[in-house]
Amino acid sequence: MQLNAIQVREALPWDRLIEALNDIFTQQVYAPVRHHHSINVPNEPQATLLLMPAWLEGEYLGVKLVNVFPGNNRHGLPGLNSNYILSSGQTGEPLAQLDANELTARRTAAASAMASGFLSREDASDLLMVGAGRMARYLIPAHMSVRPIRKVTVWNRNEAEAIRLADELKAQGVDAEVCPLNELEFAANRADIISCATLSTTPLIKGEWLKPGAHLDLVGSFTPTMRETDNVAMQRCAVFVDVRAGALSETGDLIIPIKEGAITEDSVVAEFTDLCNGRHQGRAGLEDPKNAISLFKSVGDSREDLAAAILAYQQSVEV
């Protein structure tokens, strides 16, 4: 069975996907550290092959293959291509090949939405989207699926992109507006949820801007030099992550403030396994839940890919 991007999208509705993610973090999943392999390409920059395996014993085995070829950009080709192979955990027989670009984007947004379900206030209605790229188009509906969002404000360094996204949202019936470049502080001051999906290497959202009860969702930083918020935010917020080991080793949002002494590794309150298994109650478990400021840092995990692939396969078999 082969599932293209459209089929993957249709097989992964937000509610079912969030439920699948919650379930996978309550199970014994084997998820080795991802493999990196450098590949020489004649007359082109060096490429990278990433392999991300995970399996449920006796049930399913999956691996995401990601080919990163930086030289493609000058040829008008995408620099990243990925596929997900799902096999039987009982026999090893291949079950499905899925478009992993779509799968990864949807599970990433669903993870943020699941975190919001644990951490944001139930009455959160004002969403600020920082970034107007591909991930923003997934994060907004994902957040709207778990909270009564009535207004979406979009900020982007390239204001034309923010306008384009806001227009798309309006066409879908969403009350959306563009935040001018110099008014990000004002928009952050009033937002109940702030979701960031950028490639920034300098803080965009400052901790002093966050109002009591706010929730900050950080998706963009995936290297030790990238960050979307500052040390003050990390100090003011109750910090949660999807996977503690990955977050502490991969993202500048945590690595930099820890290195600078603003926080320590122990500042991370909990990870998904704690939240999904009920070992931590999320916002309800914080001191002064109404006014506590929460932060979720996403780095991604192969368990999330496996959960999404299993759901897409099962949904497609049922059709």
GUFINU-21528 format. One record per residue: residue number from 0; z, y negated, x of N, C-alpha, C in turn; residue in one letter. Coordinates in steps of 0.05 Angstrom, whole numbers, m for minus. Each point is the difference from the previous one (the first is absolute). Example, Ala and Ser with C-alpha at 12.3 -4.5 7.8 and 13.67 -1.06 7.14 Angstrom:
2
- 0, 156, 114, 264, 0, m24, m18, 0, m24, 18, A .
- 1, m14, m21, m7, 1, m24, 16, 14, m22, m15, S .
END
This chain:
319
- 0, 0, 24, 17, 0, m24, m17, 0, m25, 17, M .
- 1, m18, m18, m6, m1, m26, 14, 6, m23, m20, Q .
- 2, 18, m17, 8, 7, m23, m17, m7, m26, 15, L .
- 3, m18, m15, m11, m7, m26, 12, 20, m21, m8, N .
- 4, m4, m25, 9, 19, m21, m4, 6, m5, m30, A .
- 5, m21, 0, m16, 3, m5, m28, 16, 23, m13, I .
- 6, m6, 24, 7, 14, 23, m11, 30, 1, 9, Q .
- 7, 5, m8, 25, 28, m1, 9, 15, m22, m16, V .
- 8, m13, m23, m4, 13, m21, m15, 7, 9, m28, R .
- 9, m19, 13, m13, 5, 8, m28, 21, 22, m2, E .
- 10, 3, 15, 22, 19, 22, m1, 28, m8, 8, A .
- 11, 4, m25, 8, 26, m10, 10, 9, m24, m16, L .
- 12, 6, 2, m26, 12, m22, m15, 27, m7, 12, P .
- 13, 7, m25, m2, 25, m9, 14, 25, 15, m9, W .
- 14, 3, 5, m26, 25, 13, m8, 2, 28, 10, D .
- 15, m22, 15, m1, 1, 28, 10, 3, 0, 31, R .
- 16, m13, m19, 13, 1, 0, 30, 28, m7, 9, L .
- 17, 13, m20, m13, 27, m7, 8, 19, 23, m5, I .
- 18, m4, 14, m22, 16, 24, m5, m4, 21, 21, E .
- 19, m25, 4, 9, m6, 20, 21, 13, m8, 26, A .
- 20, 0, m26, 7, 12, m9, 25, 30, 5, m1, L .
- 21, 12, m7, m23, 29, 4, m2, 7, 30, 3, N .
- 22, m16, 17, m11, 5, 29, 1, m3, 11, 28, D .
- 23, m21, m10, 15, m5, 11, 27, 23, m6, 19, I .
- 24, 14, m22, m4, 22, m7, 17, 26, 14, m7, F .
- 25, m1, 17, m21, 23, 17, m6, m4, 28, 9, T .
- 26, m23, 6, 12, m7, 27, 8, 1, 3, 31, Q .
- 27, 0, 25, 8, m1, 6, 29, m29, 0, 9, Q .
- 28, m9, m22, 11, m28, m3, 9, 0, 0, 30, V .
- 29, m18, 14, 12, m3, 0, 29, m22, m21, 7, Y .
- 30, 8, m20, 15, m18, m22, 7, 2, m7, 29, A .
- 31, m15, 14, 18, 1, m6, 29, m9, m28, 5, P .
- 32, 8, m10, 23, m9, m27, 9, m30, 1, 2, V .
- 33, m13, m22, m8, m30, 0, 0, m11, 2, 28, R .
- 34, m23, 12, 2, m13, 4, 26, m20, m23, 5, H .
- 35, 0, m11, 24, m19, m20, 9, m18, 12, 22, H .
- 36, m26, m3, m3, m18, 9, 20, m21, m22, 6, H .
- 37, m2, m7, 25, m20, m20, 8, m27, 13, 5, S .
- 38, m21, m13, m9, m27, 11, 2, m18, m20, 13, I .
- 39, m13, 7, 22, m19, m18, 12, m27, 1, m15, N .
- 40, m10, m24, m5, m26, m3, m14, m19, m14, 19, V .
- 41, m23, 12, 6, m19, m12, 19, m8, m28, m8, P .
- 42, 4, m19, 19, m8, m28, m4, 15, m14, m23, N .
- 43, 23, 11, m8, 15, m12, m21, 30, 0, 7, E .
- 44, 17, m16, m13, 29, 2, 5, 11, 27, m7, P .
- 45, 21, 7, 13, 13, 26, m4, 8, 3, m29, Q .
- 46, m4, 24, m11, 8, 6, m27, 25, 16, m1, A .
- 47, 12, 3, m24, 25, 15, m3, m3, 19, m24, T .
- 48, 10, 24, 4, 2, 20, m21, 29, 4, m7, L .
- 49, 8, m4, m25, 27, 4, m9, 1, 24, m18, L .
- 50, 19, 17, 4, 4, 24, m17, 29, m2, m11, L .
- 51, 2, 1, m26, 27, m2, m13, 4, 24, m19, M .
- 52, 13, 21, 10, 5, 24, m17, 26, m1, m15, P .
- 53, 1, 15, m21, 25, 4, m15, m4, 25, m18, A .
- 54, 22, 14, m5, m3, 23, m18, 26, 7, m14, W .
- 55, m4, 13, m23, 22, 12, m16, m4, 30, 4, L .
- 56, 20, 13, 12, m3, 29, 6, m7, 16, m25, E .
- 57, m22, 16, 2, m8, 17, m21, m14, m14, m23, G .
- 58, m4, m26, 2, m13, m15, m22, m25, m14, 9, E .
- 59, 3, m21, 15, m23, m16, 8, 3, m9, 30, Y .
- 60, m23, m2, 12, m3, m10, 28, m21, m21, 0, L .
- 61, 7, m24, 11, m20, m21, 1, m1, m14, 27, G .
- 62, m23, m11, 6, m2, m16, 24, m20, m23, m5, V .
- 63, 8, m24, 9, m17, m23, m2, m13, m4, 27, K .
- 64, m26, m3, 0, m15, m5, 25, m11, m29, m2, L .
- 65, 8, m16, 20, m9, m28, 1, m15, m5, 25, V .
- 66, m25, m9, m2, m16, m7, 23, m2, m31, 2, N .
- 67, 10, m10, 22, 0, m29, 4, m20, m6, 22, V .
- 68, m22, m12, m7, m21, m7, 19, m4, m30, 0, F .
- 69, 14, m15, 18, m1, m29, m1, m28, m11, 4, P .
- 70, m17, 14, 15, m27, m10, 6, m18, m1, m25, G .
- 71, 8, 13, m22, m17, 0, m23, m4, m28, m12, N .
- 72, 20, m17, 4, m1, m26, m13, m26, m16, 7, N .
- 73, m8, 2, 25, m24, m15, 8, m26, 13, m9, R .
- 74, 3, 24, m12, m24, 13, m11, 0, m1, m30, H .
- 75, 19, m15, m11, 1, m3, m29, 11, 25, m14, G .
- 76, 15, 16, 14, 12, 24, m11, 30, m2, m1, L .
- 77, 13, 13, m19, 29, 0, m1, 12, 12, 25, P .
- 78, 21, m13, 11, 13, 10, 24, 18, 24, m4, G .
- 79, 7, 4, m26, 18, 22, m6, m11, 18, m22, L .
- 80, 0, 26, 5, m8, 19, m20, 21, 22, 0, N .
- 81, 7, 9, m25, 20, 21, m1, m5, 19, m23, S .
- 82, 9, 24, 4, m1, 21, m21, 26, 15, 0, N .
- 83, 5, 12, m24, 24, 16, m2, m8, 28, m9, Y .
- 84, 10, 20, 15, m6, 28, m6, 25, 13, m11, I .
- 85, m1, 10, m25, 22, 14, m12, m6, 29, m2, L .
- 86, 19, 17, 10, m4, 29, 0, 23, 14, m13, S .
- 87, m4, 25, m6, 21, 16, m11, 21, 6, 22, S .
- 88, 25, m4, m7, 22, 7, 19, 6, 30, 0, G .
- 89, m13, 15, m18, 4, 29, m1, m21, 15, 16, Q .
- 90, m25, m9, m2, m22, 14, 13, m15, m16, 21, T .
- 91, 4, m27, m1, m15, m17, 19, m28, m7, m10, G .
- 92, m8, 10, m24, m26, m6, m10, m2, m30, m8, E .
- 93, m23, m13, 7, m3, m28, m7, m2, m3, m30, P .
- 94, 13, m20, m11, 0, m6, m28, m16, m25, m7, L .
- 95, 3, m20, 16, m13, m26, m7, m3, m17, 25, A .
- 96, m22, m16, 0, m4, m21, 20, m1, m26, m16, Q .
- 97, 18, m18, 8, 3, m25, m15, m6, m24, 17, L .
- 98, m11, m21, m12, m4, m26, 13, 28, m11, 7, D .
- 99, 6, m1, 26, 27, m8, 8, 4, m30, 1, A .
- 100, m21, m16, 1, 4, m29, m1, 12, m7, m27, N .
- 101, m11, 10, m22, 11, m5, m26, 27, 12, m4, E .
- 102, 3, 25, 9, 26, 14, m2, 22, m15, 14, L .
- 103, m6, m10, 25, 20, m14, 16, 8, m27, m14, T .
- 104, m20, m14, m9, 6, m26, m13, 17, 3, m25, A .
- 105, m6, 20, m16, 15, 4, m25, 28, 10, 6, R .
- 106, 3, 18, 19, 27, 10, 5, 17, m22, 13, R .
- 107, m13, m17, 16, 15, m22, 13, 11, m19, m21, T .
- 108, m17, m8, m19, 8, m18, m21, 21, 13, m18, A .
- 109, m4, 26, m6, 19, 14, m17, 27, 2, 13, A .
- 110, 1, 3, 27, 25, 1, 14, 15, m27, m2, A .
- 111, m15, m22, 2, 13, m26, m4, 10, m3, m28, S .
- 112, m15, 10, m20, 8, m2, m28, 25, 18, m5, A .
- 113, 0, 23, 12, 24, 17, m2, 24, m13, 11, M .
- 114, m3, m12, 24, 22, m14, 12, 9, m23, m18, A .
- 115, m19, m14, m11, 7, m22, m19, 16, 10, m23, S .
- 116, m7, 24, m10, 15, 12, m23, 29, 5, 8, G .
- 117, 6, 6, 25, 27, 4, 9, 14, m27, 7, F .
- 118, m16, m19, 10, 13, m23, 13, m4, m27, m13, L .
- 119, m21, m5, m14, m3, m26, m13, 16, m1, m26, S .
- 120, 5, m24, m10, 14, m3, m26, m19, 10, m22, R .
- 121, 12, 12, m21, m15, 10, m22, m15, m21, m15, E .
- 122, 10, m25, 1, m12, m22, m14, m20, m16, 17, D .
- 123, m6, 10, 24, m19, m14, 18, m26, m6, m14, A .
- 124, m8, m25, m1, m25, m7, m15, m19, m17, 15, S .
- 125, 8, m11, 23, m16, m17, 16, m7, 13, 27, D .
- 126, m25, 6, 5, m9, 14, 24, m16, m19, 18, L .
- 127, 8, m2, 25, m16, m15, 20, m14, 21, 18, L .
- 128, m26, m1, 0, m16, 18, 18, m9, m16, 24, M .
- 129, 10, 7, 24, m7, m13, 25, m22, 18, 13, V .
- 130, m24, m10, 0, m23, 15, 9, m18, 5, m23, G .
- 131, m26, m1, 4, m19, 4, m22, m22, 20, 8, A .
- 132, 7, 19, 17, m19, 20, 8, 0, 24, m18, G .
- 133, m10, 22, 11, m3, 25, m16, 27, 9, m11, R .
- 134, 21, 1, 17, 25, 10, m10, 13, m16, m22, M .
- 135, m5, m26, 0, 11, m17, m21, m10, 9, m27, A .
- 136, m24, 10, m1, m12, 8, m26, 12, 27, m10, R .
- 137, 14, 13, 17, 15, 24, m8, 30, m7, m5, Y .
- 138, 11, m16, 17, 28, m6, m3, 7, m15, m26, L .
- 139, m17, m18, m8, 6, m16, m24, 2, 18, m25, I .
- 140, m20, 17, m6, 3, 17, m24, 22, 21, 4, P .
- 141, 5, 9, 24, 22, 19, 4, 27, m12, m7, A .
- 142, 5, m24, 10, 25, m14, m7, 2, m6, m29, H .
- 143, m23, m7, m13, 0, m6, m28, 6, 25, m17, M .
- 144, m5, 23, 12, 5, 25, m15, 30, 7, m3, S .
- 145, 17, m13, 17, 28, 7, 0, 18, m24, m8, V .
- 146, m11, m24, m1, 16, m23, m7, m16, m18, m19, R .
- 147, 14, m15, m18, m13, m17, m20, m12, m25, 12, P .
- 148, m19, 3, 18, m12, m23, 14, m16, m17, m20, I .
- 149, 7, m25, m2, m15, m18, m18, m17, m20, 15, R .
- 150, 7, m5, 25, m16, m19, 16, m4, 10, 28, K .
- 151, m24, m3, 10, m7, 8, 27, m11, m24, 15, V .
- 152, 12, m6, 23, m10, m22, 17, m10, 12, 26, T .
- 153, m24, m9, 8, m13, 11, 24, m2, m21, 22, V .
- 154, 9, 8, 23, m2, m18, 24, m15, 16, 21, W .
- 155, m19, m14, 14, m14, 12, 22, m9, m22, 19, N .
- 156, 0, 7, 26, m8, m20, 20, m28, m11, m6, R .
- 157, m18, 18, m9, m26, m9, m9, 2, m4, m30, N .
- 158, 2, m25, m8, 5, m7, m28, m22, 10, m18, E .
- 159, m24, 1, 10, m23, 9, m16, 5, 29, m9, A .
- 160, 12, 16, 17, 6, 28, m7, 21, 1, m21, E .
- 161, 20, m18, 2, 21, m1, m21, m12, m8, m27, A .
- 162, m18, m19, 0, m13, m8, m24, m16, 23, m12, I .
- 163, m14, 15, 17, m16, 23, m10, 18, 21, m13, R .
- 164, 22, 6, 12, 18, 20, m11, 13, m10, m26, L .
- 165, 8, m25, 0, 12, m11, m25, m20, 0, m23, A .
- 166, m25, m6, 6, m21, 1, m21, m4, 29, m10, D .
- 167, 1, 19, 18, m2, 28, m9, 23, 8, m18, E .
- 168, 24, m9, 7, 23, 6, m17, m1, m13, m27, L .
- 169, m9, m25, m1, m3, m14, m25, m20, 15, m18, K .
- 170, m22, 10, 12, m20, 14, m15, 11, 26, m12, A .
- 171, 22, 10, 12, 13, 24, m10, 23, m7, m20, Q .
- 172, 3, m26, m6, 21, m8, m19, 26, m6, 13, G .
- 173, 2, m2, 26, 25, m6, 14, 3, m30, 3, V .
- 174, 24, m10, m4, 6, m28, 4, 3, m4, 30, D .
- 175, m21, m10, 13, 0, m2, 30, m7, m28, 8, A .
- 176, 11, m8, 23, m6, m26, 11, 0, 2, 31, E .
- 177, m12, m20, 12, m2, m1, 29, 22, m19, 11, V .
- 178, 13, 9, 21, 20, m17, 13, m14, m14, 23, C .
- 179, m1, m27, 0, m12, m15, 22, 13, 8, 27, P .
- 180, m16, m3, 21, 10, 9, 26, 27, m12, 8, L .
- 181, 4, m25, m7, 25, m14, 9, 23, 3, m20, N .
- 182, m3, 17, m21, 21, 2, m20, 12, 28, m2, E .
- 183, m3, 15, 22, 11, 27, 0, 30, 1, m4, L .
- 184, 14, m19, 12, 29, m1, m3, 8, m4, m29, E .
- 185, m14, m18, m14, 6, m5, m29, m5, 26, m16, F .
- 186, m22, 14, 5, m6, 24, m15, 21, 22, 6, A .
- 187, 8, 2, 25, 20, 20, 8, 27, m6, m12, A .
- 188, 7, m25, m3, 25, m9, m11, 4, 11, m29, N .
- 189, m22, 1, m15, 3, 8, m28, m7, 29, m6, R .
- 190, m11, 14, 20, m10, 27, m5, 23, 20, m3, A .
- 191, m3, 18, m19, 19, 23, m3, m7, 22, 19, D .
- 192, m26, 4, 4, m10, 20, 19, m21, m13, 18, I .
- 193, 2, 4, 26, m20, m10, 19, m11, 25, 14, I .
- 194, m26, 4, m3, m13, 23, 13, m19, m11, 22, S .
- 195, 3, 10, 24, m17, m10, 22, m17, 22, 11, C .
- 196, m26, m5, 2, m19, 19, 11, m20, m15, 17, A .
- 197, 8, m6, 25, m16, m16, 18, 0, 13, 28, T .
- 198, m15, m12, 18, m1, 9, 27, 14, m19, 19, L .
- 199, 19, m15, m11, 14, m21, 15, 17, 11, 23, S .
- 200, 0, m16, 21, 18, 6, 23, 22, m20, 2, T .
- 201, 1, m19, m19, 22, m20, m1, 10, 0, m29, T .
- 202, 26, m6, m3, 12, 1, m27, m14, m19, m19, P .
- 203, m5, 9, m24, m12, m16, m21, 22, m8, m20, L .
- 204, 17, 19, m8, 21, m6, m19, 26, m3, 15, I .
- 205, 13, m22, m4, 26, m6, 13, 23, 8, m17, K .
- 206, 21, 11, 13, 23, 9, m15, 14, m21, m16, G .
- 207, m1, m24, 10, 14, m22, m15, m13, m7, m26, E .
- 208, m25, 9, m3, m15, m5, m25, 8, 18, m23, W .
- 209, 12, 23, 6, 4, 21, m21, 23, m8, m18, L .
- 210, m5, 2, m26, 20, m7, m19, 18, 24, m6, K .
- 211, 25, m5, m10, 17, 23, m7, m14, 18, m20, P .
- 212, 2, 26, 5, m12, 20, m17, m28, 7, 6, G .
- 213, m12, m13, 20, m28, 5, 7, m4, 27, 14, A .
- 214, m24, 9, m1, m8, 25, 14, m24, m6, 17, H .
- 215, 1, 8, 26, m22, m5, 19, m12, 27, 8, L .
- 216, m26, 2, m5, m15, 25, 6, m19, m6, 23, D .
- 217, 4, 14, 22, m16, m4, 25, m18, 24, 5, L .
- 218, m26, m4, m1, m19, 22, 3, m17, m3, 26, V .
- 219, m5, m24, 8, m21, m5, 20, 6, 9, 29, G .
- 220, 24, m4, 10, 5, 5, 28, 1, 30, 6, S .
- 221, m19, 9, 17, 0, 28, 8, 0, 4, 30, F .
- 222, 4, m21, 16, 3, 2, 29, 25, m16, 8, T .
- 223, 10, 5, 25, 24, m13, 9, m3, m30, 3, P .
- 224, m24, m11, 0, m4, m29, 4, m6, m14, m26, T .
- 225, m3, 14, m22, m6, m12, m26, 25, m4, m16, M .
- 226, 2, m23, m14, 23, m4, m18, m8, m21, m21, R .
- 227, 13, 3, m23, m6, m18, m23, 24, m16, m9, E .
- 228, 23, 5, 11, 24, m16, m7, 17, m4, 25, T .
- 229, 20, m17, m2, 15, m8, 24, 27, 14, 1, D .
- 230, 15, m7, 22, 26, 13, 4, 20, m7, m22, N .
- 231, m2, m24, m10, 19, m9, m21, m3, 18, m25, V .
- 232, m25, 6, m7, m4, 18, m23, 12, 27, 5, A .
- 233, m3, 11, 24, 11, 26, 6, 30, m1, m1, M .
- 234, 12, m22, 7, 29, m3, m1, 11, m4, m28, Q .
- 235, m15, m15, m17, 9, m6, m27, m4, 24, m19, R .
- 236, m20, 16, 6, m8, 21, m19, 14, 27, 5, C .
- 237, 2, 15, m22, 7, 28, 2, m27, 14, 7, A .
- 238, m2, 12, 23, m25, 10, 11, m3, 30, m7, V .
- 239, m22, 7, m13, m7, 28, m6, m28, 5, 12, F .
- 240, m5, 26, 6, m26, 8, 11, m9, 26, m13, V .
- 241, m25, 6, 3, m10, 26, m10, 10, 23, 17, D .
- 242, m4, m3, 27, 9, 21, 18, 13, m14, 24, V .
- 243, 25, 5, 4, 15, m14, 21, m12, 3, 28, R .
- 244, m6, 24, 8, m10, 4, 27, m26, m15, 5, A .
- 245, m18, 2, m19, m25, m14, 3, 3, m30, 1, G .
- 246, 16, m11, m18, 4, m28, m2, 12, m12, 25, A .
- 247, 19, 14, 11, 14, m10, 24, m17, 2, 25, L .
- 248, m21, 16, m1, m17, 3, 24, m27, m13, m2, S .
- 249, m8, m9, m24, m28, m9, m4, m3, m29, m7, E .
- 250, 18, m12, m15, m5, m26, m10, 16, m23, 13, T .
- 251, m13, m21, 6, 12, m23, 12, 20, m14, m18, G .
- 252, m2, 5, m27, 19, m12, m18, 28, 10, 5, D .
- 253, 3, 24, 12, 26, 10, 8, 4, 0, 30, L .
- 254, m21, 7, 15, 3, 2, 29, 7, m27, 12, I .
- 255, m13, m21, m8, 5, m26, 12, 28, m11, m5, I .
- 256, 9, m1, m26, 28, m10, m4, 21, 18, 12, P .
- 257, m5, 26, 3, 19, 17, 13, 1, m6, 30, I .
- 258, m24, m3, 12, m1, m7, 28, 13, m27, 6, K .
- 259, m2, m19, m18, 11, m26, 3, 30, m2, m8, E .
- 260, 11, 22, m9, 28, 1, m7, 8, m11, m27, G .
- 261, m20, m6, m16, 6, m11, m27, 11, 21, m19, A .
- 262, m9, 25, 3, 10, 22, m16, 1, 25, 19, I .
- 263, 10, 22, m11, 1, 25, 15, m14, 21, m17, T .
- 264, m4, 23, 12, m12, 22, m15, 17, 8, m24, E .
- 265, 26, m5, 2, 18, 7, m22, m3, m20, m23, D .
- 266, m15, m21, 4, m5, m19, m22, m18, 11, m22, S .
- 267, m14, 21, 7, m17, 14, m21, 19, 15, m18, V .
- 268, 1, m8, m25, 20, 11, m19, m7, 29, m8, V .
- 269, m26, 5, m6, m8, 26, m9, m30, 3, 1, A .
- 270, m9, 25, m2, m29, 6, m1, m6, 15, m26, E .
- 271, m25, 7, m4, m8, 13, m25, 15, 25, m6, F .
- 272, 5, 17, 20, 15, 25, m6, 27, m6, m12, T .
- 273, 13, m22, 8, 26, m7, m11, m3, m10, m29, D .
- 274, m20, m17, m4, m4, m11, m27, m9, 21, m20, L .
- 275, m20, 16, 8, m11, 20, m19, 19, 22, m6, C .
- 276, 18, 6, 19, 20, 21, m5, 26, m10, m11, N .
- 277, 1, m26, m6, 24, m12, m12, 23, m4, 19, G .
- 278, m4, 2, 26, 21, m5, 19, 6, m29, 2, R .
- 279, m19, m17, m7, 4, m29, m1, m12, m9, m27, H .
- 280, 15, m18, m14, m9, m8, m26, m18, m25, 0, Q .
- 281, m10, m8, 23, m18, m23, 1, 15, m25, m6, G .
- 282, m12, m18, m16, 12, m26, m6, 28, 5, m13, R .
- 283, 1, 19, m18, 26, 5, m14, 22, 8, 20, A .
- 284, m7, 9, 23, 20, 8, 20, 7, m22, 20, G .
- 285, m12, m24, m4, 6, m22, 18, 23, m17, m11, L .
- 286, 14, m13, 18, 20, m19, m9, m14, m23, m15, E .
- 287, 10, m7, m23, m11, m21, m17, m30, 5, m5, D .
- 288, m6, 21, m15, m28, 7, m5, m17, m22, m11, P .
- 289, 11, m17, m17, m15, m21, m13, m12, m20, 20, K .
- 290, 16, m6, 21, m8, m21, 19, m8, 11, 28, N .
- 291, 3, 26, 4, m8, 11, 26, m29, m4, 5, A .
- 292, m8, m4, 25, m28, m3, 8, m8, 26, 14, I .
- 293, m20, 13, m10, m8, 26, 11, m27, m3, 15, S .
- 294, m4, 18, 19, m25, 1, 16, m8, 29, 4, L .
- 295, m26, 5, m5, m11, 26, 5, m22, m2, 21, F .
- 296, 2, 15, 21, m21, 1, 21, m14, 27, m1, K .
- 297, m26, m1, m5, m17, 24, m2, m15, 4, 26, S .
- 298, 1, 25, 11, m18, 6, 22, m18, 24, m6, V .
- 299, 6, 14, m22, m17, 22, m8, 10, 26, 12, G .
- 300, m6, 22, m14, 10, 26, 9, m19, 22, m11, D .
- 301, m3, 21, 16, m19, 21, m8, 9, 15, m25, S .
- 302, 26, m2, m7, 10, 12, m25, m12, m15, m24, R .
- 303, m3, m26, 3, m12, m15, m22, m30, 8, m4, E .
- 304, m14, 4, 22, m28, 9, m2, m1, 28, m14, D .
- 305, 18, 18, 8, 0, 26, m12, 6, m1, m29, L .
- 306, 19, m16, m9, 7, m2, m28, m24, m10, m16, A .
- 307, m14, m20, 11, m23, m12, m14, m23, 20, m2, A .
- 308, m4, 15, 22, m22, 19, 0, 5, 23, m19, A .
- 309, 25, 10, m1, 7, 21, m19, m4, m9, m29, I .
- 310, 9, m24, m6, m3, m11, m27, m29, m3, m7, L .
- 311, m16, m11, 18, m29, m4, m6, m14, 27, m4, A .
- 312, 7, 20, 16, m12, 26, m3, 8, 12, m27, Y .
- 313, 26, 0, m6, 10, 11, m25, m12, m14, m25, Q .
- 314, m2, m26, 1, m11, m16, m22, m30, 8, m4, Q .
- 315, m14, 4, 22, m29, 6, m1, m4, 28, m10, S .
- 316, 17, 19, 7, m3, 27, m9, 5, 2, m30, V .
- 317, 19, m17, m10, 6, 1, m29, m22, m11, m17, E .
- 318, m17, m18, 12, m21, m13, m16, m21, 21, m9, V .
END
